[in-house]
Amino acid sequence: MSTSTGTVTGNYRNGTQRSSLRTQSSASTSAAQKSTVKSKSVLRKSSPASLGGGSSAASKAGGDSGVPGRVRVAVRLRPRNGEELIADADFADCVELQPEVKRLKLRKNNWDTDTFEFDEVLTEYASQKRVYEVVAKPVVEGVLDGYNGTIMAYGQTGTGKTYTLGQLGEEDVADRGIMVRAMEDILTQVSLETDSISVSYLQLYMETVQDLLDPANDNIAIVEDPKSGDVSLPGATLVEIRDQQSFLELLQLGEAHRFAANTKLNTESSRSHAILMVNVRRSLKTRDGLSSESSGNSHMSKSLKPPVVRKGKLVVVDLAGSERINKSGSEGHTLEEAKSINLSLSALGKCINALAENSSHVPFRDSKLTRLLRDSFGGTARTSLVITIGPSPRHRGETTSTIMFGQRAMKVENMVKLKEEFDYKSLSKRLEVQLDNLIEENERQQKAFVDEIERITVEAHNQISEAEKRYANALEEEKLRYQNDYMESIKKLEENWSKNQKKLAAERLALGEKNGMDITSNGNRSIAPALEEVSDLKKLLHKEAQSKMAAEEEVNRLKLQVTELMKVEAAGKSEIMRLHKMLENETQQKEKLEGEIATLHTQLLQLSVTADETRRNLEKHGSEKTSGALDSFMSQLRLPQIQDPGNAEKPPVAKLFEQVGLQKILSLLEADDADVRIHAVKVVANLAAEEANQQQIVEAGGLTSLLMLLRSTEDETIHRVAAGAIANLAMNETNQELIMDQGGIGLLSSTAANAHDPQTLRMVAGAIANLCGNDKLQTKLRSEGGIAALLGMVRCGHPDVLAQVARGIANFAKCESRASTQGTKRGKSLLIEDGALSWIVQNAKTETTAIRRHIELALCHLAQHEGNAKEMVKEGAIWELVRISRECSREDIRSLAHRTLTASPTFLTELRRLRVDIR
């Protein structure tokens, strides 16, 4: 049944479209993703494959151990089908297989044959399991170990490519193809708790990449990292695989959407190249024996070691059939499909030829197929190719072409690279869990401390209250007892005195009645008893006085006890004050811990910021040197001693940015500690690289702070990073005017004059180059020394610095050319007045592409203004313009140079005088 999409028509394989699986779209990040990881690569360069003499084109498969990176090629013969059994009954097969010596003979005629050797020779009786084990299993094992791998089938239509790779084996499990068996092996080897498997299924149809899992997504862009060369497809659907059944349903859905058509060679011929991408991510144990899921207690030196993750990508490519159009009988739209298929396969053959011959240029960009397979041929993947052929002598030409394709592919060598990374995301999770545990423990301890203080305070108050009560009761009892004793003593004295008075009165009365008695004698006898009584009374009073003194002493003793109790009360109050002071100290420690938590958030942000820089150093200098840099970086992190974390998800950079706050980050730019300022300016520089953050940074005073750093500090590291941040902000036209208004060009010029590090000069030159592209700032930029600063930086001689200088000159020249065209610029160029033309002419033929391209553009823009023509003729720039119009690799620059030469009367006069033809 035929369906149409726009103007392109084709048949869905297996009839009508099946129901879609529930998939999740994932924007696959390119090699420049700032995730927050550092790669560690292991490179292994293979030696060239030795080739046999005569008709043998490749070394024996037994030599593969000596060249582990070479593309391995196996040939598989399809048995005769029913049509061939009838049509070729009187003819012998055109091929003869010798699997025991891994050799194939191709019959030219009855007496002459060509012999070829391959890594594996599979007869028509070879089982699907045998094909998988010799062709695909080593590649799959490499993917599980962290290497990229490619399995590809190439051959004429109808020779069994799709059967070899994509057969599902629903009716007979023995018929399962390489895709199904590879996924079975991968699911067996991985742990779904810690590892992940994701799959994309695509087709390349008529030079457009289409999603077989989402037919509406029919024009997926191919993105290449300009530095690493890695290829990614951000728009492709990415499906997480958890079991074999879901993978089989995914393949069925993809096959239902794949274009197929009926040709003379096959009733269901694939009209597109099918590409299955399987991404495997495996977590390994760290060097200290802790797995990525470990949450036990450990020292900080151990917990800071991030888990190791290995990422491998398996690419299975089912190429469309390679045959001549007159054999397939294609017509109409099918003819256009066949032409597109042959063009892409031809481009693939050219790339393999160039790689086999060690050519300096490999035309990967001639086709989207070759761009997608860039890593498979001449890249970092392990590649295994199976070429499929048929026995019929009628197709000897296609069979020969297929065999020669395989022979050339055996000469291609790849550089195998281990994709091993540090999982900083898991490390961040562990640190976040440790933070939460510390905060919870601190809250528990603080609550327990407050409860203890309250308990001690209550006990002290109770003891004081009981002591005061006992003292009051005892004092009252003693007072009452002594009062009673005193009153009783007074009462007894009064009674005794009264008795003595009565007795004395009676005796006086008796003496008065007796006459004749000697008064003196009687008086003396009567007074004697009275004196004795008085003496007794005095003794009794003395005794009572002593009792009173004893009572006073007891009162004094009780007062001393009261004083002691008051001292105990004062001691209790002192203890309460001490406990309050301890509580205040705990509060201060809590505030200090909150400050450490904020610092830890900032350092977590720094981990993410510096990940990309460390990965670039690793790819540039190799694993050994970068490992040392990584250890140095880890030793510099001043994180507190905390417990081993678990698996809480670390927030991304944007969320950390919101938590820490831009104002706090900018305040660190004025910190006394130089290391803190360096880390802070790095964070600001990375934030400024995102256009969404630039306005916030400028509004918060970040631009002013960065310019102040250039003015106030002498640290070249801070100069380099601050200049890079200013260069990022200078990409916005509004920010460019702010930089100029705040004297930014003068500060950048001063920094360039004092700097010696090429990277600092590159950042400064990049910032000035961005400012050179603003039409409104031309005169001011030149008057404040911007052009002079650019030309002064050529003293460094570093290619990266010279490229930025050339870019700035090209931007300035372009703005002047535009102003001349609009009539707002007259007279000679400011660049020529500052002496830039001689440097431009001297470096016009440099071998560095980036420098040469900008210089060529600058020459063309300068030449568009007639006021510059005489000076350019005088400096010899006209010869460079002629060379550019003839030899430049870019057609647009060649055309611009030619138009400029032909439009200038001065140039035309000079060319006629020199008899130079520019037609």
C-alpha positions in Angstrom: 0.0 0.0 0.0 1.5 3.3 -1.0 1.4 6.4 1.1 2.7 9.9 0.4 4.5 12.5 2.6 4.6 15.9 0.9 6.0 15.3 -2.6 7.9 12.1 -1.6 6.2 8.8 -2.0 7.3 5.4 -0.9 6.1 2.1 0.6 6.2 1.4 4.3 7.9 -1.9 4.9 5.6 -4.7 6.2 2.5 -2.8 5.0 0.6 -0.3 7.1 2.1 1.7 9.9 2.0 0.0 13.3 1.0 1.6 16.6 3.6 3.8 18.0 5.5 2.9 21.2 5.6 5.3 24.1 8.9 7.0 23.6 10.6 9.9 25.2 12.3 12.5 23.1 15.8 13.4 24.4 18.0 16.2 23.0 21.2 14.3 22.6 23.9 16.7 23.7 27.0 17.2 21.5 30.6 16.7 22.6 30.6 20.4 23.8 27.9 19.6 26.5 28.7 21.2 29.9 27.1 18.4 32.0 29.9 18.5 34.5 32.3 15.6 33.5 36.0 15.0 32.8 37.0 12.4 30.3 40.0 10.0 30.6 40.9 8.5 27.2 43.1 5.6 26.3 44.4 5.6 22.7 45.7 2.6 20.9 47.2 3.2 17.4 47.2 0.1 15.2 49.9 -0.6 12.6 48.9 -0.7 8.9 47.3 -3.9 7.7 49.7 -5.9 5.6 48.4 -6.8 2.2 49.2 -9.9 0.2 50.7 -9.9 -3.3 49.0 -10.6 -6.5 45.3 -10.7 -6.3 45.2 -11.0 -2.5 44.3 -7.6 -1.2 44.4 -8.0 2.6 46.4 -9.8 5.3 45.1 -12.9 6.9 42.6 -12.6 9.7 45.1 -14.2 12.0 47.1 -11.0 11.9 44.3 -9.0 13.4 45.8 -9.2 16.9 48.7 -7.0 15.7 46.4 -4.3 14.3 43.5 -4.0 16.8 42.2 -0.8 15.2 41.9 -2.1 11.6 38.4 -2.5 10.1 37.6 -6.2 10.2 35.8 -7.5 7.1 33.8 -10.7 6.7 32.2 -12.0 3.5 28.9 -13.9 3.5 27.6 -15.9 0.5 23.8 -16.1 0.0 22.5 -19.4 -1.2 20.8 -19.6 -4.6 17.2 -18.6 -4.6 14.4 -20.3 -6.7 14.8 -18.0 -9.7 18.6 -18.5 -9.8 18.2 -22.3 -9.5 16.2 -22.2 -12.7 17.9 -19.4 -14.7 21.5 -20.5 -13.8 21.1 -24.2 -13.9 23.6 -24.6 -16.7 26.2 -22.2 -15.1 28.6 -22.7 -12.3 28.8 -20.2 -9.4 31.0 -17.2 -10.0 32.6 -17.5 -6.5 34.3 -20.3 -4.7 34.8 -20.1 -0.9 37.7 -21.6 1.1 36.7 -20.9 4.7 39.4 -23.0 6.2 42.1 -20.5 4.9 39.7 -17.5 4.9 40.0 -17.1 1.2 37.6 -16.4 -1.7 38.1 -17.1 -5.4 36.2 -15.0 -8.0 35.9 -16.7 -11.4 36.7 -14.5 -14.4 36.1 -17.2 -16.9 36.6 -20.9 -17.2 40.3 -20.8 -16.8 41.1 -17.6 -14.8 40.2 -16.6 -11.2 41.1 -13.9 -8.8 41.9 -14.8 -5.1 41.0 -12.6 -2.1 41.6 -13.0 1.6 39.3 -11.7 4.3 39.1 -11.8 8.1 36.2 -14.3 7.9 34.7 -16.2 5.0 31.1 -17.4 5.8 29.5 -19.9 3.4 25.9 -20.1 2.5 25.4 -22.7 5.3 26.7 -20.4 8.1 24.2 -20.0 10.9 23.0 -16.6 12.2 24.7 -17.4 15.5 28.0 -18.1 13.8 27.8 -14.8 11.9 27.1 -12.9 15.1 30.0 -14.5 17.0 32.7 -13.8 14.3 31.4 -10.5 13.1 29.6 -8.6 15.9 30.4 -10.2 19.3 33.9 -8.7 19.6 32.5 -5.2 18.8 29.6 -5.6 21.3 32.1 -6.7 24.1 34.2 -3.6 23.3 31.1 -1.4 23.6 30.4 -2.9 27.1 34.0 -2.1 28.0 33.6 1.6 27.0 34.6 1.7 23.4 32.5 2.9 20.4 31.7 0.2 17.9 30.2 -0.1 14.4 28.7 -3.1 12.6 27.8 -2.5 9.0 26.4 -4.6 6.1 27.3 -3.7 2.5 26.2 -5.5 -0.7 23.9 -5.8 -3.7 20.2 -5.7 -3.2 18.8 -9.1 -2.3 22.0 -10.6 -0.9 20.8 -10.7 2.7 22.0 -7.6 4.4 18.7 -6.9 6.3 18.4 -10.7 7.1 21.9 -10.7 8.6 21.4 -7.5 10.7 17.7 -7.0 11.4 16.0 -10.4 11.3 13.7 -10.5 14.4 13.4 -14.3 14.6 9.8 -14.3 15.8 9.0 -17.6 14.2 12.4 -19.3 14.7 14.8 -18.0 17.3 17.7 -19.4 15.3 17.0 -16.7 12.6 17.6 -13.8 14.9 19.9 -11.2 13.4 22.8 -9.2 14.8 20.7 -6.4 16.3 18.6 -8.7 18.4 21.5 -10.9 19.5 23.6 -7.8 20.4 20.9 -6.4 22.6 20.5 -9.8 24.3 24.2 -9.8 25.2 24.1 -6.1 26.4 21.1 -6.7 28.7 22.8 -9.8 30.1 26.0 -7.9 31.0 24.6 -4.6 32.5 22.9 -3.9 35.8 19.7 -2.0 35.2 19.9 -0.5 38.7 23.2 1.4 38.0 23.6 1.3 34.2 21.4 2.6 31.4 20.7 1.6 27.7 19.1 4.0 25.3 18.3 3.5 21.6 17.7 5.6 18.5 16.5 4.2 15.2 17.0 6.3 12.1 17.0 6.1 8.3 18.9 8.2 5.7 16.5 8.7 2.9 17.1 11.0 -0.1 19.9 12.8 1.9 17.6 13.5 4.8 17.9 11.9 8.3 14.5 10.7 9.4 13.4 9.3 12.7 11.9 5.7 12.3 10.4 6.0 15.8 8.6 9.3 15.1 7.8 9.7 11.4 6.9 13.4 11.8 10.5 14.1 12.7 11.7 13.8 9.1 14.6 16.3 8.9 17.1 15.7 11.7 20.2 17.9 11.8 23.7 16.5 12.1 25.8 18.4 14.6 29.6 18.1 14.6 31.8 19.3 17.5 34.5 21.4 15.7 37.2 20.5 18.2 36.7 16.8 18.9 34.9 15.9 15.6 32.2 13.9 17.4 28.9 13.6 15.6 25.5 13.9 17.4 21.8 14.0 16.4 20.1 16.3 19.0 16.7 16.0 17.4 16.5 12.1 17.4 14.1 10.2 19.6 15.9 8.4 22.4 14.2 5.4 24.0 15.3 3.8 27.3 15.5 0.0 27.0 14.7 -2.1 30.1 14.0 -5.5 28.6 14.3 -7.5 25.3 10.6 -7.4 24.5 10.5 -3.6 24.4 13.5 -3.6 22.0 11.8 -6.0 19.7 8.7 -3.8 19.6 10.9 -0.8 18.8 12.5 -2.6 15.9 9.1 -3.6 14.6 7.9 0.0 14.8 11.0 1.2 13.0 10.8 -1.4 10.2 7.2 -0.5 9.6 8.2 3.1 8.9 11.2 2.3 6.7 10.9 3.0 3.0 10.9 0.0 0.7 10.0 -0.7 -2.9 9.6 -3.6 -5.4 12.5 -3.9 -7.9 13.7 -6.6 -10.3 16.3 -7.7 -7.7 14.1 -7.8 -4.7 10.3 -7.7 -4.0 10.9 -5.6 -0.9 14.1 -3.6 -1.5 15.2 -1.1 1.1 15.3 2.4 -0.3 17.1 4.0 2.7 20.1 3.3 4.9 18.9 2.2 8.4 21.0 3.2 11.4 20.5 1.8 14.9 22.3 3.6 17.7 22.6 1.9 21.1 24.2 4.0 23.9 25.5 2.1 26.9 26.4 3.8 30.2 28.1 1.7 32.9 29.1 2.7 36.4 32.4 1.2 37.7 33.9 1.0 41.2 36.1 3.9 42.3 39.8 3.3 43.1 39.2 3.2 46.9 36.8 0.3 46.5 33.6 2.3 46.9 30.9 1.8 44.3 28.9 4.7 42.8 26.0 3.7 45.1 28.1 3.5 48.3 26.7 5.6 51.2 28.9 4.4 54.2 31.0 6.7 56.3 34.4 7.5 55.0 37.1 10.2 55.2 36.8 13.2 53.0 39.7 12.2 50.9 37.8 9.1 49.9 34.4 10.6 49.5 35.8 13.3 47.1 36.9 10.6 44.6 34.1 10.6 42.0 32.6 7.4 40.5 33.9 6.2 37.2 31.5 5.9 34.2 32.2 4.2 30.9 30.1 5.1 27.9 30.1 3.1 24.7 28.0 3.6 21.6 27.1 0.7 19.2 26.1 1.8 15.7 24.5 -0.9 13.4 24.2 0.2 9.8 22.0 -1.6 7.2 23.0 0.0 3.9 20.7 0.1 1.0 21.5 -2.1 -2.0 24.5 -1.2 -4.3 23.7 -2.1 -7.9 23.5 -0.5 -11.3 20.2 1.2 -12.1 19.6 -0.7 -15.3 19.7 -4.0 -13.3 17.2 -2.9 -10.7 14.8 -1.5 -13.3 14.1 1.6 -11.2 11.8 4.2 -12.8 10.2 7.5 -11.7 10.5 8.2 -8.0 12.2 4.8 -7.4 14.9 6.0 -9.9 15.5 9.1 -7.9 15.8 7.0 -4.8 18.4 4.7 -6.5 20.4 7.7 -7.6 20.5 9.1 -4.1 21.5 5.7 -2.7 24.3 5.3 -5.3 25.6 8.8 -4.6 25.9 8.2 -0.9 27.5 4.8 -1.4 29.9 6.4 -3.9 30.8 9.1 -1.3 31.5 6.3 1.3 33.7 4.5 -1.2 35.7 7.7 -1.8 36.3 8.2 1.9 37.5 4.6 2.3 39.8 5.0 -0.7 41.3 8.1 0.8 41.8 6.5 4.2 43.3 3.4 2.7 45.8 5.5 0.7 46.6 7.8 3.7 45.4 10.8 1.7 45.7 14.2 3.4 42.0 15.0 2.6 39.1 12.7 3.3 35.8 13.9 1.8 33.5 13.1 4.8 31.3 16.1 4.1 30.3 15.0 0.6 27.3 13.0 2.0 25.3 12.8 5.2 26.1 9.0 5.3 29.8 9.7 5.4 29.3 12.4 8.1 27.4 9.9 10.2 30.0 7.2 9.8 33.0 9.5 10.4 33.9 7.8 13.6 33.5 4.3 12.1 36.1 4.8 9.3 39.3 6.5 10.4 37.8 7.5 13.8 37.9 6.0 17.3 35.4 3.2 16.9 35.9 -0.6 16.5 34.4 -1.3 13.1 33.3 -4.7 11.7 32.0 -4.9 8.1 30.1 -7.8 6.6 29.8 -7.8 2.8 27.1 -9.9 1.3 27.3 -11.5 -2.2 25.3 -13.8 -4.3 26.6 -16.9 -6.3 24.9 -16.0 -9.6 27.3 -15.3 -12.5 24.7 -12.8 -13.9 25.6 -10.4 -11.1 29.4 -10.9 -11.3 30.0 -7.1 -11.8 28.1 -6.2 -8.6 29.8 -9.1 -6.8 33.3 -7.9 -7.9 32.5 -4.3 -6.8 31.3 -5.5 -3.4 34.5 -7.6 -2.9 36.8 -4.7 -3.9 34.9 -2.4 -1.5 35.6 -4.9 1.3 39.3 -5.2 0.3 39.7 -1.4 0.5 37.9 -1.2 3.8 40.5 -3.7 5.3 43.2 -1.1 4.8 41.4 1.5 7.0 42.8 1.8 10.5 40.9 3.4 13.4 42.4 4.8 16.7 40.4 3.1 19.4 39.5 5.4 22.3 38.2 4.3 25.7 35.3 6.5 26.8 35.9 6.6 30.6 34.6 9.6 32.6 34.4 10.7 36.2 30.7 10.9 37.3 30.6 14.2 39.0 26.9 14.1 39.1 27.0 11.1 41.4 29.7 12.8 43.5 27.4 15.9 43.8 24.6 13.7 44.9 26.7 12.2 47.6 27.9 15.6 48.8 24.3 16.9 48.9 23.2 13.9 51.1 26.1 14.5 53.4 25.0 18.1 53.7 21.5 17.1 54.6 22.8 14.5 57.1 25.0 17.2 58.8 22.1 19.7 59.0 19.8 17.1 60.5 22.4 15.9 63.0 23.1 19.6 64.0 19.4 20.2 64.5 19.1 17.1 66.7 22.1 18.0 68.8 20.9 21.6 69.2 17.4 20.4 70.3 18.9 18.0 72.8 21.2 20.7 74.2 18.3 23.1 74.7 16.3 20.4 76.4 19.2 19.6 78.7 19.6 23.3 79.6 15.9 23.6 80.4 16.0 20.5 82.6 19.1 21.7 84.6 17.4 25.1 85.0 14.2 23.6 86.4 16.2 21.4 88.8 18.2 24.3 90.1 15.1 26.4 90.7 13.5 23.5 92.6 16.5 23.0 94.8 16.7 26.7 95.6 13.0 26.8 96.4 13.3 23.8 98.8 16.4 25.3 100.5 14.7 28.6 101.1 11.6 26.9 102.4 13.6 24.7 104.9 15.6 27.8 106.0 12.5 29.8 106.7 10.8 27.0 108.6 13.9 26.3 110.8 14.4 30.0 111.5 10.8 30.4 112.6 10.9 27.3 114.8 14.1 28.5 116.5 12.7 31.9 117.1 9.5 30.6 118.7 11.5 28.2 120.9 13.8 30.9 122.2 10.9 33.3 122.7 9.1 30.6 124.8 12.2 29.9 126.8 12.8 33.6 127.5 9.2 34.2 128.6 9.3 31.2 130.9 12.6 32.4 132.5 11.2 35.9 133.0 8.1 34.4 134.6 10.1 32.3 137.0 12.3 35.3 138.0 9.2 37.4 138.7 7.7 34.6 140.8 10.9 34.2 142.8 11.3 37.9 143.3 7.7 38.1 144.5 8.3 35.3 147.0 11.4 36.9 148.3 9.7 40.3 148.8 6.9 38.7 150.8 9.3 36.8 152.9 11.4 39.9 153.6 8.4 41.9 154.5 7.3 39.2 157.0 10.7 39.1 158.7 10.7 42.9 159.1 7.4 42.7 160.7 8.5 40.1 163.2 11.6 42.1 164.2 9.5 45.2 164.9 7.3 43.4 167.4 10.2 42.1 169.6 11.3 44.5 172.3 14.5 44.6 174.1 16.3 42.8 171.5 19.5 44.1 170.0 18.4 45.7 166.8 21.8 45.5 165.2 22.3 41.9 166.1 18.9 40.9 165.0 19.3 43.1 161.9 22.5 41.4 161.0 20.9 38.0 161.6 17.9 38.8 159.4 19.9 40.5 156.6 22.2 37.5 156.1 19.6 35.3 154.5 18.4 38.1 152.3 22.0 38.6 151.0 22.2 35.0 150.2 18.9 35.2 148.3 20.2 38.1 146.3 23.3 36.2 145.5 21.2 33.3 144.3 19.2 35.7 142.2 22.4 37.2 140.6 23.6 33.7 139.7 20.2 32.9 138.2 20.4 36.2 136.2 23.9 35.4 135.0 22.7 31.9 133.9 19.8 33.5 132.0 22.3 35.9 130.4 24.4 33.0 129.2 21.3 31.3 127.9 20.5 34.5 126.0 24.0 34.6 124.5 23.7 30.9 123.5 20.4 31.8 121.8 22.1 34.7 120.0 24.9 32.4 118.9 22.3 29.9 117.5 20.6 32.8 115.7 24.0 33.8 114.2 24.6 30.2 113.2 21.2 30.1 111.4 22.1 33.4 109.7 25.3 31.7 108.5 23.3 28.9 107.1 21.1 31.4 105.3 24.2 33.0 103.9 25.4 29.7 102.6 22.1 29.0 101.0 22.3 32.4 99.3 25.7 31.5 98.0 24.3 28.2 96.6 21.6 30.2 94.9 24.2 32.6 93.4 26.2 29.5 92.2 23.0 28.2 90.6 22.5 31.5 88.9 26.1 31.4 87.7 25.6 27.9 86.3 22.5 29.2 84.5 24.6 32.0 83.0 27.3 29.6 81.9 24.7 27.4 80.2 23.2 30.4 78.4 26.7 31.3 77.2 27.1 27.7 75.9 23.8 28.1 74.1 25.0 31.3 72.5 28.2 29.5 71.4 26.2 26.8 69.8 24.1 29.4 68.0 27.3 30.9 66.6 28.5 27.5 65.5 25.2 27.0 63.7 25.7 30.3 61.9 29.2 29.2 61.0 27.9 25.9 59.7 25.4 27.7 57.5 28.2 29.8 56.1 30.2 26.6 55.3 27.0 25.2 53.6 26.9 28.3 51.4 30.6 27.9 50.6 30.0 24.2 49.7 27.3 25.2 47.3 29.7 27.6 45.6 32.4 25.0 45.4 29.8 22.5 43.9 29.2 25.2 41.2 32.9 25.5 40.6 33.1 21.7 40.1 30.6 22.0 37.2 32.3 25.1 35.8 35.8 23.6 35.6 34.6 20.2 34.2 34.7 21.3 30.6 38.2 22.9 31.0 39.6 19.7 32.5 38.1 17.5 29.8 39.6 19.8 27.1 43.0 19.5 28.8 42.6 15.7 29.0 41.9 15.5 25.2 44.7 17.8 24.4 47.5 16.5 26.6 46.6 12.9 27.2 45.4 11.0 30.2 48.7 10.9 32.2 49.3 14.7 32.3 45.6 15.5 32.9 45.4 13.0 35.7 48.0 15.0 37.5 46.1 18.2 36.9 43.0 16.5 38.2 44.7 15.4 41.4 46.0 19.0 41.9 42.6 20.4 41.4 41.0 18.0 43.8 43.7 18.8 46.5 42.9 22.5 46.2 39.2 22.1 47.0 38.7 23.2 50.6 35.6 21.3 51.5 34.7 20.5 55.2 35.0 16.9 56.5 31.6 15.4 55.9 30.1 11.9 55.6 29.8 9.8 52.5 26.7 10.9 50.5 24.1 8.8 48.8 22.2 9.3 45.6 20.3 12.7 45.9 20.2 14.4 42.6 22.6 17.4 42.2 20.9 20.5 41.0 22.1 21.8 37.6 24.2 24.9 37.2 21.1 27.1 36.7 19.6 25.9 40.0 22.9 26.4 41.9 23.1 29.8 40.3 19.6 30.6 41.8 20.5 29.2 45.2 23.8 31.0 45.6 22.7 34.2 44.1 24.4 36.4 41.5 25.0 39.2 44.1 26.9 36.8 46.4 29.0 35.5 43.5 29.8 39.1 42.4 30.7 40.1 45.9 33.4 37.4 45.9 35.2 39.3 43.2 36.3 41.7 45.9 37.4 39.1 48.4 40.8 39.4 50.0 41.8 35.8 49.2 43.2 35.6 45.7 42.0 32.0 45.2 38.5 33.0 46.0 38.6 35.9 43.5 40.0 33.5 40.8 37.2 31.0 41.4 34.6 33.7 41.4 35.7 35.3 38.2 35.7 31.8 36.5 32.1 31.3 37.6 31.1 34.7 36.2 33.0 34.0 33.0 31.1 30.7 32.5 27.8 32.3 33.3 28.5 35.1 30.8 29.0 32.5 28.1 25.2 31.9 28.3 23.3 34.7 26.5 20.4 34.3 29.0 22.6 35.3 31.9 24.4 38.3 30.3 21.7 40.9 31.1 21.5 39.9 34.7 25.2 40.1 35.1 25.4 43.6 33.6 22.4 44.8 35.6 23.9 43.5 38.9 27.1 45.4 38.2 29.1 42.4 37.0 30.6 44.3 34.0 31.8 47.1 36.3 33.4 44.5 38.7 35.2 42.8 35.8 36.6 46.1 34.6 37.6 46.9 38.1 39.6 43.6 38.3 41.5 44.6 35.2 42.3 48.0 36.8 43.1 46.9 40.3 44.8 43.5 40.3 48.1 42.4 38.8 47.3 38.6 38.8 47.5 37.5 35.2 45.2 34.5 35.8 42.5 37.0 36.9 43.3 39.2 33.9 42.9 36.2 31.5 39.5 35.0 32.9 38.1 38.5 33.4 39.0 39.3 29.8 37.3 36.1 28.6 34.2 37.1 30.6 34.2 40.6 29.0 34.7 39.0 25.6 31.5 37.0 26.2 29.6 40.1 27.3 31.0 42.0 24.3 29.0 39.7 21.9 25.9 41.9 22.7 25.7 45.3 21.0 24.2 47.0 24.1 27.0 45.6 26.3 29.6 46.9 23.7 28.5 50.5 24.3 28.6 50.0 28.0 32.1 48.6 27.9 33.3 51.6 25.8 31.5 54.1 28.1 33.2 52.7 31.2 36.7 52.9 29.6 36.9 49.2 28.8 39.0 49.5 25.6 41.7 51.4 27.6 41.8 48.8 30.3 41.9 46.0 27.7 44.7 47.8 25.9 46.7 48.2 29.1 46.2 44.5 29.9 47.4 43.5 26.5 50.6 45.7 26.9 51.5 44.0 30.2 50.5 40.4 29.5 52.9 37.7 28.4 50.7 34.6 28.5 49.3 33.7 25.0 45.9 32.7 26.5 45.5 36.0 28.2 46.4 37.8 25.0 43.9 35.6 23.1 41.1 36.6 25.5 41.9 40.3 25.3 42.2 40.1 21.5 38.8 38.3 21.4 37.1 41.0 23.4 38.6 43.8 21.3 37.7 41.9 18.1 34.0 41.7 19.2 34.0 45.5 19.9 35.5 46.1 16.4 32.3 44.8 14.9 30.2 47.7 16.1 29.7 50.5 13.5 29.0 53.1 16.1 32.3 52.6 18.0 34.8 52.8 15.2 36.2 56.2 15.8 36.2 56.0 19.6 37.8 52.5 19.6 40.6 53.7 17.4 41.1 56.9 19.5 41.4 55.0 22.7 44.1 52.7 21.3 42.1 49.6 20.3 43.7 49.2 16.9 47.1 49.8 18.3 46.5 47.2 21.0 45.5 44.6 18.4 48.6 45.2 16.3 50.7 45.2 19.4 49.6 41.7 20.3 51.1 40.2 17.1 54.4 40.2 19.0 53.2 37.0 20.7 53.2 35.0 17.5 50.8 32.4 18.9 48.3 31.2 16.2 45.3 31.6 18.5 46.2 35.2 19.3 46.9 36.0 15.7 43.6 34.5 14.7 41.7 36.8 17.1 43.8 39.8 15.9 42.9 38.9 12.3 39.2 38.6 13.2 39.2 42.0 14.8 40.9 43.6 11.8 38.3 41.9 9.5 35.4 43.1 11.6 36.8 46.7 11.7 37.4 46.6 7.9 33.9 45.3 7.3 32.3 48.2 9.3 34.4 50.7 7.4 33.4 49.2 4.1 29.7 49.4 5.1 30.2 53.0 6.1 31.9 53.8 2.8 29.0 52.3 0.9 26.5 54.3 2.9 28.5 57.5 2.3 29.3 58.2 6.0 33.0 57.3 5.7 35.4 59.2 3.6 39.2 59.2 3.2 41.7 56.5 3.9 41.0 53.6 6.3 41.9 54.0 9.9 43.5 50.6 9.8 45.9 51.7 7.0 46.7 54.9 9.0 47.7 52.8 12.0 50.0 50.6 9.8 47.9 47.4 9.8 48.1 46.9 6.0 51.7 45.8 6.0 51.0 43.1 8.6 47.9 42.0 6.6 49.9 41.5 3.4 52.8 39.7 5.2 50.4 37.1 6.7 48.0 36.7 3.8 49.6 33.4 2.8 49.9 31.9 6.3 49.2 28.2 6.6 46.8 28.6 9.6 43.3 28.5 8.1 41.6 30.7 10.7 44.2 33.5 10.3 44.2 33.3 6.5 40.4 33.4 6.2 40.0 36.5 8.3 43.0 38.3 6.5 41.5 37.5 3.1 38.2 39.0 4.2 39.9 42.1 5.6 41.8 42.6 2.3 38.5 42.3 0.3 36.7 44.8 2.6 39.6 47.3 2.5 39.7 47.1 -1.3 36.0 47.9 -1.6 36.7 51.6 -0.7 38.4 53.4 -3.5 40.2 55.7 -1.0 42.4 52.7 0.0 43.3 51.5 -3.5 46.5 53.5 -3.9 47.9 52.4 -0.6 47.0 48.8 -1.3 48.8 48.9 -4.7 51.8 50.5 -3.1 52.0 47.8 -0.4 51.5 44.9 -2.9 48.1 44.0 -1.6 46.8 43.8 -5.2 48.8 40.7 -5.9 47.2 39.0 -2.8 43.7 40.0 -4.1 44.5 38.4 -7.4 45.7 35.3 -5.7 42.6 35.2 -3.5 40.3 35.5 -6.5 42.0 32.5 -8.1 43.1 30.1 -5.3 40.9 30.8 -2.2 39.2 27.6 -1.1 36.0 29.4 -0.3 33.9 30.4 -3.3 32.2 33.4 -1.6 35.6 35.0 -0.8 36.9 34.3 -4.3 33.8 36.0 -5.8 34.1 39.0 -3.4 37.8 39.4 -4.3 37.0 39.3 -8.1 34.1 41.8 -7.8 36.4 44.1 -5.8 39.2 44.0 -8.4 36.8 44.6 -11.3 34.9 47.5 -9.6 37.9 49.6 -8.7 39.3 51.9 -11.5 42.7 52.1 -9.7 43.0 48.3 -9.6 41.9 47.9 -13.2 44.5 50.5 -14.3 47.3 48.7 -12.4 46.3 45.3 -13.7 46.2 46.5 -17.3 49.7 48.0 -16.7 50.9 44.7 -15.3 49.1 42.8 -18.1 47.3 40.6 -15.6 44.0 39.0 -16.8 41.5 38.5 -14.1 38.6 37.2 -16.2 
